[in-house]
Amino acid sequence: MAAMERVVIIGGGPGGYESALVASQLGAHVTVVDTDGLGGSAVLTDCVPSKTLIAAAELMTEVSRAEDIGLSLHDGPSEGIHVDLMQVNKRVKALAQAQSDDIESRLGRNGIAILRGRGRLDGPGRVVAELASGGTETLEADAVLLATGASPRTLPSAQPDGERILTWEQVYDLDETPTELIVVGSGVTGLEFASAYLALGIPVTLVSSRDRVLPGEDADAAGVLEDVVTRKGMTVLGRSRMQSVGREGNAVTVTLTDGRTVTGSHCILALGSVPNTEDLGLAGAGVEVDEGGFIRVDKVSRTSARGVYAAGDCTGVLMLASVAAMQGRIAMWHFLGDAVAPLDLRKVASNVFTAPEIATVGCSQRAIDDGDVVAESVTLALAGNPRAKMQGVSDGFVKLFCRPGTGTVVGGVVVGPRASELIHPVSIAVAESLTADDLAQAFTVYPSVSGSIAEAARRLHGV
């Protein structure tokens, strides 16, 4: 590696700032051209804000179980707790900004230059930054990493106004609590917001074009979640495709393709994402994109242009902050000659932050059912777990998949409170090719919900 390789990163989200830290650590001169604030949408308008909102909803969920375990809260949970959504949103935005400031400080401590503005390629080895303060600055680079992220998808017939028809990035500016919320879209984003606002005491109608909610997740897990949210009062309109969304005064109406209408006070559009790849100079630099506008990359984050890498949502590989960060790290390890392993999506753990949460890692039940993966499975309901009983938890399960003969763990699903934490031992087992016996023989605390993971592994002994 040359003493001072020049690396320019366009975009300050997880793919951008994590790659900047690696490049700086390996001795490169690093400049980050950032438009919206360090941390990107993941920190400022997506992951951090939404999970902070969900944290408030989780507390409400805990409170709602108080009477089940013998606790009295004034006249009952619903009368004893009032949600001040404006105060919740104020905290959400403050925490997001604090996290962004922390990231900026860390980059500064590592000697990484930060330019405020919009960057674009001017050929493979040059970046032109249109500065927020005015003017432009041209940066010569030995390597460029594109980490420009993605934005909420909208439709001509469903345009957000930022007041009552909202994308998920706009919900934190609400100046009143919805009296009837409509969520269009039953994927991860739609379900997370629908579940959170339901827990906060807001009536929710979910418009889903599919047979079931969370069509991309484990079917058993999605079934548990749909049962829970409908039991708690959510109206789920399955096989109902949105045609348009309109507003008249303080009322929002969602018109379905079959002619039905749904009226509420507010509507959140959760229609997927589009990559932020326009006006980046991609064609002139020889960077290929797919039919959806996502940048094509290989497993070490290289684009079709020499010296140009890409990471995160703009690649469409797997829209998770953890994957974006890993893609960025891999790109810099590769470019700067450090030890590197290609991105392996089979080892990625993910989580749906609903109530209950759904965490997954490795191969899926669908892949097994379709014959793409040969594996045995076992499922244990949390209703039989002693710690879950103590906590008043009756919904959820642990599911493990392992190879017949070798017993190697190849995947798993956890549905329940804090599933995002409980999936970690399964994630380690998948990443390190541990067997079900290895997982079963590790000590767990008694009583603990994680004990169900070890018990599931024990039941896979000898398969």
Backbone torsions as a table, in degrees:
resi	resn	phi	psi	omega
1	MET	NA	134.4	175.9
2	ALA	-62.8	156.5	-174.5
3	ALA	-59.2	-40.8	-177.7
4	MET	-136.7	75.7	172.9
5	GLU	-64.8	143.6	-179.1
6	ARG	-101.0	120.3	179.9
7	VAL	-119.0	127.6	175.9
8	VAL	-117.1	129.9	-177.4
9	ILE	-117.5	125.0	178.3
10	ILE	-101.4	107.6	-178.0
11	GLY	114.9	130.5	-174.9
12	GLY	-109.2	21.4	176.2
13	GLY	-77.0	-167.6	-177.8
14	PRO	-54.6	-42.5	178.1
15	GLY	-64.1	-35.4	-178.2
16	GLY	-78.3	-53.1	-174.4
17	TYR	-72.7	-31.9	177.4
18	GLU	-69.1	-38.1	177.1
19	SER	-67.1	-35.4	178.4
20	ALA	-62.9	-41.5	179.7
21	LEU	-65.0	-41.1	178.0
22	VAL	-64.9	-46.1	-178.7
23	ALA	-61.6	-40.6	177.8
24	SER	-64.9	-42.5	179.0
25	GLN	-59.7	-33.7	-178.2
26	LEU	-91.0	10.6	169.6
27	GLY	94.8	9.3	-179.6
28	ALA	-83.5	158.2	170.5
29	HIS	-90.1	118.8	-168.8
30	VAL	-119.0	134.2	173.1
31	THR	-126.9	130.8	176.0
32	VAL	-108.9	123.6	174.5
33	VAL	-99.6	113.3	-171.6
34	ASP	-123.8	137.2	-176.1
35	THR	-96.6	-48.5	-166.2
36	ASP	-105.7	-9.5	-175.8
37	GLY	126.4	141.4	-178.3
38	LEU	-59.6	136.8	-175.3
39	GLY	104.7	-22.9	177.2
40	GLY	63.2	-162.2	-178.7
41	SER	-63.4	-30.6	-179.3
42	ALA	-57.2	-38.7	-177.5
43	VAL	-92.6	-38.7	-170.3
44	LEU	-93.4	-31.7	-174.8
45	THR	-135.1	-0.9	-173.9
46	ASP	-128.2	-96.7	-169.9
47	CYS	-57.4	-56.6	-175.4
48	VAL	-63.3	-49.7	178.5
49	PRO	-61.9	-45.5	-176.2
50	SER	-65.0	-38.7	-179.2
51	LYS	-75.1	-24.4	173.2
52	THR	-70.3	-42.1	174.0
53	LEU	-60.2	-43.7	-179.5
54	ILE	-65.1	-31.7	177.6
55	ALA	-61.4	-38.7	176.1
56	ALA	-65.6	-39.9	178.8
57	ALA	-65.5	-36.5	178.8
58	GLU	-61.6	-40.3	179.6
59	LEU	-63.9	-39.2	176.7
60	MET	-64.1	-37.6	177.4
61	THR	-63.2	-41.8	177.7
62	GLU	-61.9	-44.6	-179.5
63	VAL	-62.2	-36.2	-177.3
64	SER	-64.7	-19.3	179.5
65	ARG	-94.4	2.8	-173.1
66	ALA	-57.4	-49.0	-176.2
67	GLU	-65.2	-27.9	179.9
68	ASP	-64.8	-26.5	-178.0
69	ILE	-109.0	13.8	171.9
70	GLY	94.4	15.9	179.0
71	LEU	-104.1	140.1	178.1
72	SER	-112.0	129.6	-178.8
73	LEU	-117.5	92.2	-175.0
74	HIS	54.5	-116.6	-179.2
75	ASP	-97.9	18.4	-178.3
76	GLY	118.8	157.7	-175.9
77	PRO	-54.1	-44.9	-174.8
78	SER	-66.6	-33.9	179.5
79	GLU	-85.4	-25.8	-172.7
80	GLY	-87.2	-14.7	-177.6
81	ILE	-123.9	127.3	175.9
82	HIS	-115.2	130.7	179.6
83	VAL	-93.1	120.2	173.9
84	ASP	-98.4	92.8	-173.4
85	LEU	-62.8	-32.7	178.6
86	MET	-64.5	-39.5	178.8
87	GLN	-69.8	-39.0	175.7
88	VAL	-59.2	-46.8	-178.9
89	ASN	-65.4	-35.3	177.3
90	LYS	-61.8	-43.0	178.0
91	ARG	-66.4	-41.0	178.9
92	VAL	-55.5	-51.0	-176.3
93	LYS	-69.2	-34.4	178.8
94	ALA	-66.4	-42.9	179.2
95	LEU	-66.4	-39.3	178.7
96	ALA	-62.0	-44.9	-180.0
97	GLN	-65.9	-39.0	178.6
98	ALA	-62.5	-40.3	177.9
99	GLN	-65.0	-41.2	177.3
100	SER	-61.7	-42.9	179.2
101	ASP	-63.9	-39.1	178.3
102	ASP	-61.1	-42.6	179.8
103	ILE	-64.1	-44.2	179.7
104	GLU	-61.2	-41.2	179.1
105	SER	-63.7	-40.0	-179.8
106	ARG	-65.2	-41.8	177.7
107	LEU	-62.6	-42.0	179.2
108	GLY	-61.5	-41.4	179.1
109	ARG	-63.8	-24.8	179.3
110	ASN	-94.2	11.5	174.7
111	GLY	74.5	22.8	-178.1
112	ILE	-91.3	126.9	179.3
113	ALA	-78.1	140.9	-179.9
114	ILE	-124.3	123.7	175.6
115	LEU	-109.5	128.8	176.6
116	ARG	-86.1	116.2	179.5
117	GLY	160.2	-172.5	-179.2
118	ARG	-108.3	125.5	-179.0
119	GLY	-99.8	150.3	173.7
120	ARG	-147.8	154.1	179.2
121	LEU	-75.7	140.8	171.1
122	ASP	-125.0	65.0	-169.0
123	GLY	94.4	169.5	-174.2
124	PRO	-62.9	-33.3	-172.7
125	GLY	-110.9	23.0	-178.4
126	ARG	-143.7	138.6	177.6
127	VAL	-123.5	132.1	173.1
128	VAL	-105.2	123.8	-179.9
129	ALA	-106.0	119.5	173.3
130	GLU	-86.1	106.4	-169.0
131	LEU	-75.4	142.8	178.9
132	ALA	-63.7	-27.9	-179.5
133	SER	-83.4	-4.0	-179.1
134	GLY	110.5	147.4	179.0
135	GLY	82.6	-176.7	179.3
136	THR	-131.7	160.8	174.0
137	GLU	-137.3	132.0	-179.8
138	THR	-100.8	129.8	-176.9
139	LEU	-118.4	123.7	173.4
140	GLU	-84.4	140.3	-174.1
141	ALA	-140.5	140.8	170.4
142	ASP	-80.5	-27.0	175.1
143	ALA	-148.3	142.6	176.1
144	VAL	-121.7	135.5	173.8
145	LEU	-116.3	125.8	178.7
146	LEU	-96.3	121.0	-179.8
147	ALA	-140.0	60.8	-170.6
148	THR	-91.8	-4.1	172.2
149	GLY	73.8	-157.8	-178.4
150	ALA	-146.0	166.3	-178.8
151	SER	-127.1	158.9	178.7
152	PRO	-59.4	136.0	178.0
153	ARG	-79.2	136.1	174.2
154	THR	-126.9	169.9	179.6
155	LEU	-126.5	153.4	177.4
156	PRO	-56.3	-31.2	-178.6
157	SER	-88.9	0.0	-179.1
158	ALA	-144.9	80.5	-176.5
159	GLN	-101.0	126.0	178.2
160	PRO	-68.5	145.9	174.4
161	ASP	-112.6	-0.8	178.0
162	GLY	77.5	-0.9	-178.9
163	GLU	-117.2	-53.4	-179.8
164	ARG	-125.8	-22.6	172.0
165	ILE	-110.1	114.5	-164.1
166	LEU	-129.4	146.2	162.1
167	THR	-85.5	171.2	-179.4
168	TRP	-68.8	-14.8	177.5
169	GLU	-81.9	-13.9	-173.2
170	GLN	-103.0	-6.3	-172.6
171	VAL	-67.4	-21.7	-175.1
172	TYR	-81.1	-1.3	176.0
173	ASP	-102.9	9.0	177.5
174	LEU	-58.7	130.3	178.8
175	ASP	-104.9	9.6	173.9
176	GLU	-152.8	157.1	179.5
177	THR	-82.8	126.8	178.0
178	PRO	-58.4	141.4	174.9
179	THR	-92.5	-23.4	176.2
180	GLU	-154.6	109.4	-174.7
181	LEU	-100.6	134.2	173.6
182	ILE	-111.1	128.8	175.9
183	VAL	-113.7	122.7	179.2
184	VAL	-102.0	114.7	-178.6
185	GLY	119.0	123.9	-175.2
186	SER	-112.5	25.7	171.5
187	GLY	-81.0	-164.0	-175.2
188	VAL	-59.8	-49.9	-177.4
189	THR	-61.6	-47.0	-179.8
190	GLY	-59.8	-44.9	-178.7
191	LEU	-68.2	-37.1	179.8
192	GLU	-62.2	-46.0	179.9
193	PHE	-70.1	-41.7	179.7
194	ALA	-60.5	-44.4	179.7
195	SER	-65.2	-41.1	-178.1
196	ALA	-65.9	-49.5	-178.3
197	TYR	-67.4	-32.6	174.8
198	LEU	-60.9	-44.6	179.6
199	ALA	-64.5	-28.0	178.8
200	LEU	-81.3	4.1	174.3
201	GLY	92.4	14.0	-178.3
202	ILE	-99.2	127.7	176.8
203	PRO	-61.2	133.7	-174.6
204	VAL	-129.9	134.8	168.8
205	THR	-115.2	126.5	-179.0
206	LEU	-106.2	124.4	178.1
207	VAL	-99.4	114.3	-176.0
208	SER	-121.7	126.1	179.2
209	SER	-82.3	-7.2	-173.8
210	ARG	-102.9	172.0	179.2
211	ASP	-65.4	-30.6	-178.9
212	ARG	-144.4	164.0	176.2
213	VAL	-72.3	160.5	178.4
214	LEU	48.2	61.1	-177.2
215	PRO	-62.2	-21.4	-179.8
216	GLY	-90.1	-2.5	-177.1
217	GLU	-103.6	173.2	177.0
218	ASP	-53.2	128.0	-174.5
219	ALA	-63.2	-39.3	178.7
220	ASP	-64.0	-41.0	179.5
221	ALA	-65.5	-44.2	178.9
222	ALA	-62.1	-36.9	178.4
223	GLY	-63.4	-42.0	177.1
224	VAL	-61.4	-46.6	-177.7
225	LEU	-63.4	-44.7	-179.5
226	GLU	-62.7	-38.3	177.8
227	ASP	-63.5	-42.3	-178.3
228	VAL	-65.9	-48.8	-174.2
229	VAL	-69.5	-33.7	177.0
230	THR	-70.8	-36.1	176.7
231	ARG	-63.1	-31.8	-179.9
232	LYS	-84.5	-1.4	173.4
233	GLY	114.3	-2.4	178.3
234	MET	-71.3	138.4	173.0
235	THR	-92.5	117.3	-179.6
236	VAL	-108.9	116.0	178.6
237	LEU	-98.5	93.3	179.9
238	GLY	-78.6	156.1	-179.5
239	ARG	51.8	40.9	-176.8
240	SER	-125.9	105.0	-176.3
241	ARG	-92.9	131.5	179.0
242	MET	-72.9	133.1	175.0
243	GLN	-99.2	-43.1	-179.8
244	SER	-158.9	162.0	174.9
245	VAL	-131.3	127.5	179.2
246	GLY	-134.4	165.0	-178.3
247	ARG	-131.2	138.6	172.4
248	GLU	-135.6	106.5	-176.0
249	GLY	66.2	-123.4	-179.5
250	ASN	-97.1	9.2	-178.9
251	ALA	-111.2	138.0	176.4
252	VAL	-113.7	132.7	-180.0
253	THR	-120.9	126.6	173.8
254	VAL	-101.4	120.6	177.7
255	THR	-99.0	128.8	-179.1
256	LEU	-93.2	161.0	-176.5
257	THR	-66.8	-19.4	178.5
258	ASP	-90.7	7.5	176.8
259	GLY	96.6	-15.6	178.2
260	ARG	-68.5	157.1	176.1
261	THR	-129.6	151.3	176.2
262	VAL	-128.7	128.8	-177.2
263	THR	-116.6	138.4	178.0
264	GLY	-151.3	-176.4	179.0
265	SER	-87.8	-28.5	-178.3
266	HIS	-145.2	157.4	177.9
267	CYS	-139.4	132.7	173.1
268	ILE	-105.5	126.9	177.3
269	LEU	-92.9	117.7	178.3
270	ALA	-123.1	72.6	-169.7
271	LEU	-106.2	16.7	-179.3
272	GLY	98.6	-169.3	-174.2
273	SER	-131.7	153.7	173.5
274	VAL	-122.0	142.1	-176.3
275	PRO	-72.2	145.7	175.1
276	ASN	-87.6	74.0	-175.3
277	THR	-122.3	3.5	177.3
278	GLU	-77.0	148.0	175.4
279	ASP	58.3	33.2	176.6
280	LEU	-101.5	-0.3	-178.0
281	GLY	73.4	26.0	-174.6
282	LEU	-65.4	-47.6	-176.8
283	ALA	-61.4	-44.1	-179.1
284	GLY	-64.5	-27.0	179.9
285	ALA	-91.5	-4.4	-180.0
286	GLY	82.1	24.5	179.6
287	VAL	-94.0	119.9	-177.8
288	GLU	-83.9	145.0	173.2
289	VAL	-124.7	160.5	177.9
290	ASP	-87.9	-175.0	-175.9
291	GLU	-64.1	-21.1	177.9
292	GLY	-91.5	0.2	-179.4
293	GLY	89.4	2.4	178.6
294	PHE	-78.8	143.0	-178.9
295	ILE	-74.3	129.0	179.0
296	ARG	-77.4	128.4	177.8
297	VAL	-134.2	158.1	172.8
298	ASP	-95.0	-169.2	-173.1
299	LYS	-77.6	-3.7	170.8
300	VAL	-115.1	22.4	171.1
301	SER	73.9	14.9	176.7
302	ARG	-77.9	140.1	171.0
303	THR	-91.5	-173.1	178.8
304	SER	-75.7	-10.4	179.3
305	ALA	-100.2	130.9	-179.3
306	ARG	-59.9	130.4	177.4
307	GLY	81.9	2.5	178.4
308	VAL	-114.7	123.0	179.0
309	TYR	-114.2	166.2	175.5
310	ALA	-147.1	150.2	-177.7
311	ALA	-148.9	149.8	172.2
312	GLY	92.8	-160.1	-171.7
313	ASP	-62.3	-25.4	179.6
314	CYS	-67.3	-13.3	176.8
315	THR	-94.4	-18.3	179.6
316	GLY	67.5	14.1	-176.4
317	VAL	-66.0	-56.0	174.8
318	LEU	-162.8	113.2	-168.2
319	MET	-79.7	74.4	175.3
320	LEU	-131.4	141.9	179.1
321	ALA	-60.0	-36.6	-179.9
322	SER	-65.0	-37.4	178.9
323	VAL	-71.4	-41.0	176.9
324	ALA	-57.8	-46.8	-179.7
325	ALA	-62.0	-42.3	-179.8
326	MET	-67.6	-40.2	176.3
327	GLN	-59.1	-42.1	179.3
328	GLY	-65.3	-43.1	178.4
329	ARG	-62.9	-46.0	-179.7
330	ILE	-58.7	-41.8	179.9
331	ALA	-57.3	-45.7	-177.1
332	MET	-75.2	-37.6	174.7
333	TRP	-58.9	-42.0	-179.2
334	HIS	-66.6	-51.5	-176.4
335	PHE	-63.0	-40.4	-174.6
336	LEU	-92.3	9.6	169.7
337	GLY	78.5	19.3	177.3
338	ASP	-86.4	168.3	176.8
339	ALA	-62.4	134.4	-175.9
340	VAL	-148.2	142.7	173.3
341	ALA	-116.7	139.8	179.5
342	PRO	-60.2	154.4	178.1
343	LEU	-61.1	129.1	-179.6
344	ASP	-121.0	100.5	-176.3
345	LEU	-69.0	-14.7	179.0
346	ARG	-69.4	-14.1	-177.8
347	LYS	-106.4	6.2	-176.3
348	VAL	-80.2	127.5	173.1
349	ALA	-96.1	139.5	178.9
350	SER	-138.2	165.3	-176.0
351	ASN	-146.4	141.0	171.2
352	VAL	-103.2	117.7	-172.5
353	PHE	-88.1	63.3	175.4
354	THR	-103.9	-172.5	174.8
355	ALA	-125.1	101.6	6.2
356	PRO	-79.1	162.6	175.2
357	GLU	-75.0	156.6	175.6
358	ILE	-126.9	115.2	179.7
359	ALA	-115.5	139.2	-179.1
360	THR	-137.9	156.1	172.7
361	VAL	-155.3	147.5	175.1
362	GLY	75.1	-152.4	-175.5
363	CYS	-69.1	159.9	-175.9
364	SER	-108.6	163.4	174.8
365	GLN	-61.0	-36.3	-179.8
366	ARG	-62.9	-42.3	179.4
367	ALA	-62.7	-36.8	178.0
368	ILE	-69.0	-46.7	-179.0
369	ASP	-63.4	-33.4	-179.5
370	ASP	-81.6	-4.4	179.9
371	GLY	82.7	7.7	178.9
372	ASP	-74.5	-27.5	179.3
373	VAL	-132.2	134.6	175.7
374	VAL	-96.0	116.0	-177.7
375	ALA	-157.5	152.9	172.8
376	GLU	-99.8	154.9	-179.4
377	SER	-138.8	159.3	172.7
378	VAL	-142.8	142.6	-179.9
379	THR	-125.2	131.8	177.1
380	LEU	-120.8	124.5	177.0
381	ALA	-73.2	139.3	178.4
382	LEU	-68.9	-16.3	179.9
383	ALA	-59.4	-22.8	179.1
384	GLY	-93.1	-3.1	-178.2
385	ASN	-81.9	129.1	-175.9
386	PRO	-62.0	-40.1	-180.0
387	ARG	-67.6	-39.1	177.8
388	ALA	-62.1	-39.6	177.6
389	LYS	-61.7	-43.5	179.6
390	MET	-60.2	-34.5	-176.8
391	GLN	-88.7	0.7	-179.7
392	GLY	74.4	24.8	-178.9
393	VAL	-97.6	122.9	179.5
394	SER	-123.5	-11.0	-179.4
395	ASP	-103.6	136.6	176.0
396	GLY	127.4	171.3	-179.2
397	PHE	-162.3	168.5	170.8
398	VAL	-118.6	131.1	178.0
399	LYS	-129.1	132.2	178.1
400	LEU	-122.8	146.2	175.2
401	PHE	-120.1	135.9	175.7
402	CYS	-143.8	156.4	179.8
403	ARG	-70.6	134.3	174.2
404	PRO	-67.9	143.6	-179.8
405	GLY	91.5	-63.7	-178.4
406	THR	-83.9	-27.3	-177.2
407	GLY	75.0	10.1	-179.1
408	THR	-65.7	129.9	179.3
409	VAL	-73.9	124.9	-177.7
410	VAL	-117.4	-2.2	178.3
411	GLY	174.9	172.4	178.4
412	GLY	-172.2	163.4	178.8
413	VAL	-136.7	136.0	173.0
414	VAL	-127.0	128.1	176.4
415	VAL	-121.4	120.7	-179.1
416	GLY	160.4	177.3	175.3
417	PRO	-59.6	137.0	178.9
418	ARG	56.4	34.8	176.4
419	ALA	-59.3	-29.7	178.7
420	SER	-59.8	-29.4	176.6
421	GLU	-86.3	-36.6	-175.5
422	LEU	-71.3	-21.6	-176.9
423	ILE	-74.4	-14.4	-171.7
424	HIS	-59.5	-46.6	178.2
425	PRO	-61.1	-34.0	176.9
426	VAL	-68.8	-38.9	177.7
427	SER	-61.5	-41.9	176.8
428	ILE	-63.3	-42.4	179.9
429	ALA	-60.9	-42.7	179.2
430	VAL	-67.0	-45.4	-177.1
431	ALA	-64.6	-35.1	-175.0
432	GLU	-102.9	9.1	179.1
433	SER	54.8	42.4	176.5
434	LEU	-75.8	157.8	177.7
435	THR	-93.3	166.3	175.6
436	ALA	-59.5	-35.8	177.7
437	ASP	-64.6	-40.1	176.8
438	ASP	-58.4	-44.5	-178.4
439	LEU	-68.3	-38.1	-177.9
440	ALA	-69.2	-33.0	-172.9
441	GLN	-87.5	-5.9	173.3
442	ALA	-76.1	138.9	-178.7
443	PHE	-66.5	139.8	168.7
444	THR	-120.8	156.9	178.3
445	VAL	-75.8	141.6	173.0
446	TYR	-114.2	129.8	-6.7
447	PRO	-85.9	146.7	176.1
448	SER	-155.2	151.1	176.4
449	VAL	-66.8	-32.2	179.3
450	SER	-64.7	-17.5	175.7
451	GLY	-59.7	-26.4	178.2
452	SER	-68.4	-27.1	177.0
453	ILE	-67.9	-45.7	177.8
454	ALA	-64.3	-38.7	179.2
455	GLU	-65.4	-40.8	176.5
456	ALA	-62.0	-40.4	178.6
457	ALA	-64.5	-39.6	178.5
458	ARG	-61.5	-35.8	-178.7
459	ARG	-72.7	-13.1	176.8
460	LEU	-92.7	2.8	-179.3
461	HIS	-61.6	129.2	174.9
462	GLY	83.9	4.0	-179.0
463	VAL	-76.1	NA	NA
